[in-house]
């Protein structure tokens, strides 16, 4: 880690107004959510390719109890719900 860079960034952040700090915090949070969403999309794509089904279709069928208890389905369901929540936060 570059200690001088970190110290410089800390000084800059400390010199910001409350409004600027809040804006910076929101932007960092948006960026983090965006990165999480991209990771979740990648994970969903792996399930979609494995089971030859779009996640939206899978989710509807899984929620309706049509697909059974495969552990992959519980994981896929969780990733889909996490992505949906991340998209709501990002907007």
Secondary structure, DSSP 8 states (H G I E B T S, - for coil): --HHHHHHHHHHHHHS-HHHHHHHHHHHHHHHHHHHHHHHHHHHHHHHHHHTS-HHHHHHHHHTT-S---HHHHHHHHHHHHHHHHHHHH-
